[in-house]
Amino acid sequence: MELIEFSQIIKFVTALVFVLALMGGLALVMRKFGSNHPLTAPHKKRMKIIEVLPLSPKHKALLIKRDDKEHLIILGANSEVIVESGIESQQDTEVVPLKASGKE
């Protein structure tokens, strides 16, 4: 039975560090560009969570935006309830200020 020489240990450790560095670099690149294939153009995401409001330890109210509509959903431990659907987004509606009708 032969003992491993010191130079072989150094080569092994160097190769291990190199492979781990490659894996870390690949992970950073994947995080930067997402899970989309790098040759395809990134698409616009259609859905996002606007707000989460905890109601109790087991229930949450979620305001979700899909395209230009918002949806209010209550999530429970074993159930989901759509409270209101098709709400106009506040960003899409234009607020017109009221003119003061009082005497100055």
C-alpha positions, 0 to 999 in steps of 0.5 A, a space after each residue: 500500500 502506497 502513501 499519497 505523495 504531497 504533490 498529489 495532495 496539492 494537485 487534488 486540492 488545487 483541482 477541487 478549488 478550481 471546480 468549486 470556483 467554476 460552480 460558484 461562478 456559474 451560480 452567479 451567472 445563473 442568478 444574474 440572468 435568471 432561469 431563462 436561456 441566455 440566448 432568448 430575449 427576457 420576457 416581461 413578467 405578467 404577475 407580481 405580488 403588490 402587498 401581503 397583509 397577515 390577518 392571523 397566524 394562518 391567514 394572509 390577504 394578498 393583493 396580486 397584480 396580473 397584467 393591468 388588473 389587481 386581485 385580492 385573495 385571502 390565503 388560509 391553511 387549507 383554503 384560498 378565497 378570491 375576495 375581489 377580482 379585476 380591480 383597476 390598478 391604482 397606477 393605471 387610474 388617473 387622479 384628478 384633483 378637485 378644484 376648491 370652490 370656496 372664497 379666498 
